[in-house]
């Protein structure tokens, strides 16, 4: 049987492709791709010719996964790519990877760019624990419910958003958690890359002042600032959980102080009170 390579491609700047990714794309028998036109341009740029491309996108994913599985079972190596970034992360790929595992076919990741991690690394927001949440649903009610869930965790979370929905989504963040720290990254690694940092309200003003900024692909990174009562309740729950995991007091204090942006002394005081009642 062949091997399935899950190959990350650049999210903008083509120089970000890895040497290993290029080697794999040159060597495999077939490349399964989200949009054959996009992949052809990438291959052409790096002088890779004569490759058979198999379409693999959301609306045909189930059928395409079966086709690729048969190709792999026939002994041919396949590279799975998306239009940009890492397959399976807010992009097609999950089905074929799952089928490959279930069929005993070797799955080999070829790492590279991932827009969520790129934005987080440059955000200056806490990153020891974070949630990657991808695109929010279109329905307003569900969108609000999910945002409220993410905010309650106290973890930094990452969203993807389209130009048409960037302002409405930021308005919702402003409404639910006006004091939270927000970073919006636009057109990462491309010529028009921009970062906007501050409260959601501040970023909305910047984007509305210059309508041309509301174009391209966006990543939103949010570090929640919880209401005091909710925050205390969440911190207490986390202390109990970490104590049950037998973590050292020093580790608990540091972890929760960083995550919730509260003094170590306050975390320590809460922990002592909790220990008395356990």
N, C-alpha and C positions, 0 to 999 in steps of 0.2 A: 504493500500500500504506500501511497505517497504521503507527504507531510503538508500540513496546513500552516502557512506562515501568516501571522497577524501583523501587518506592517504599518507603522505610523508614517504619515507623510507630512510635509510642512503645512502650517496653518496660514502661511502668507509668504514669508521670505523663503525662496527655494534653497538658499544656502543652509537652511536648518535641517535638510535631509541628512541622514547619517550614512557613513561609508557602508555600513552593514546593510542598510535598507537598499542601497543601490546594487550591492552584490546579489542580494536575494531577488530583486526585481529582474536582474539580468539572467539569473540562473534558473528560475522556476519555469515550468512548462506553460502555466496559465495564470493570468491575473484576474481575479474577481473584483469588480469595481462598481462604485455607486453610480458614476456617470462616465461612460467610456470616453466622451469628448474631453473631460477634465483630465482623466488619466493619460490619454494620448499626448496631451500637451506636456504633462510632467515627464513622461518617458522620452518624448522628442527633445526636450530641453537637455536631458542628460545622455542623449545619443543612444537610447535603448530602442531597438527596432525589431520588427518581426514577431512581436508577442501577440498571442491570442488573448483577447479580452472577453470576459463573460460578464454581462450586466448583473448586478446584485444590489437592488435598491428596495426601499421599504415596501412598495406595493406588490412586488413579486418575490419578496424575501422567502416565503415558504417554499415555493416551487424552485427558486434558484438554489436554495440550500440543498435540496434533494439532488439537483443536477450536479452541484459541486461535490457532494458526497460521493456520487457515482464516479466522478472523475478521479477523486482521491483513491477510491477503492480499486480503480483501474491502474494504480501505480504512478500517477502523475502528481508532481508537486504543484501546489496552488498558493499564490500570495493573495491575501484578502486586504484590500485597501478601501478607504473612504475618500471623499473629495478632498478633505483636509483633516489632519489630526489623526487620532487613534481610533480605529474601527471599534464598534461595540459601545463606545462612550458617546451617548446621544447621537449615534450613527448606527446604520445596519451592521449586522455581523453576529449577533448573539445566537441566532438559530443554527447557523452552519457550524459555529464553534462547539455548540452543545452536541450537535449530531456527530461531529468528529470525535469528541470525547467518548460518547456512547458507543461508537463503532471501533474504538481502539486505535484511532488514527492519531498520530503525534501532532500536537499543537505547539507551535514555536512562536513566542512573541518577539517582535523586533521593535523595541521601544523608540519613542521619539516625542514629537510635540503633542501637547494636550492643553488646549486653550485655558481650561479651568486652572490648571497648575501654574501656567505662565502668568495669568492675572494675579493669582494668590501670591506668588513669589515676589511680585513687584508692588503689592498692595500696602505693605507695612502694617497689615492687620494680623492679629494672633493666628498662627497656623499650626500649632501643636496638635489640635484636633479640629477637623472641619467636615462639613457635609457638602458633597457635590450633588446638586439637585436638578441640573439640566434645565430644560424649558418648563415653565409653568403652564398649566392647562389654560385654555382660552376662556372657559366659563368663570365669571367673576366670583361666584360663591366659592367654588372649589379652590380657586387661586388664592383667595383670602384665607381659607382654612389652612392650606398648606403653608403659606407664609407665617401664619400664627404658630403653627407647629414648629417650624424651623427656628423661629425667634425664641420660643420657650426653651429650646435646648441650651441656649447660651453659647453654642458653637458658631464660629464663623461659617457662613454658608455661601455657596457659589451658584449663580444662575446664568443661563444663557438667555438672550433676548433679541428680538428682531427690531429693526428701525421703527416700524409702525407701533410697536407696543412698549418701547423703552420708556416713554413719558408716563403712560398709564400705570406701568408697573412701579416706577419710582414714586408716583403719587400715592399708590397703595402702601408702599413701604413707609413713606412719610406719614401717612395717616395712622398706620398701626404702631410704628416705632420711630417717632420723629427724632429722637436723640441718638439713634444708632449710627455708628461709623459706616460709611459707604464708599466704595471705590468702583467707578465704572471705567472699564477698559474698552476702547473702540479700535477696531481694525488692528488687532495685535500682530506685530512683526511686519506690518505693511508700511508703505510710505506715509500714510495718514494716521499712523498710530497715535492715540491720545489717551491720557489718563485724567480722570476727574475724581477728586477726593474731598470728602466732607460729609455733612448731613445730606439726606436725600433732597431736601428743599434747596440747598445750595447748588447741587448738581443740576436739578431741574431748571433753575434760573439760567445757568450757563448754557445748557442745551437749547433753551427757548430763545435766548438772546441771539443765537446764531443757528438758524434752521439747518444750515448745511452740515452741522455736526450730527444731526439726526439721521445719518446714513451709515451703512455698513453693518458689521456684525458687532454685537456687544456682549461683554461679560460683566455681570454685576457681582461684587463681593461685599457681603454685609457682616459686620460684627455686632450682634445684638446688644443693646443696652436695655435690660429688663426693668420693669417697674419694681420698686423696692420690695414690696410684699412677695411678689412672684419670685424675685431673685433669691430672697432669703429661703423660701420654700424649696426652690431648686437646689440651692447650695446645701441645705440640710439633707436632702435626699441623696445628693452625691456623696456627702461625707459618710453617711450610713453605708452606702453601697461600697465605697472604697475601704472603709473599716472592715466590712465583711470579707473583702478580698485580701485582708491582712496587709494592706499597704502601710508603710511607715508614716508616722505623723508628719514628718518633714516633707515627704513626697506629696502627701495630700494637701498640705498647706500651700506648697509651691504651685501644684497643678491647678487648684481651684482659685488661687489668687490671680494667676495669669489668665485663666479662662473667664472669670467673672469681673476682672478688673477691680478687685476689692483687696484691702490691705491684708497682709499675712496675719497681723495681730487679730483682726476681726474673724478670719477663718479659724485661727487657733482657739479663740474664745468660744466660737460655736461648737467646735469639735470637743472641747472639754465638757461643755454642757451636755452634748449628746452622749458622750462616754458615761456620764453619771447615770443616764437613764437606760443604757443598754444592758 
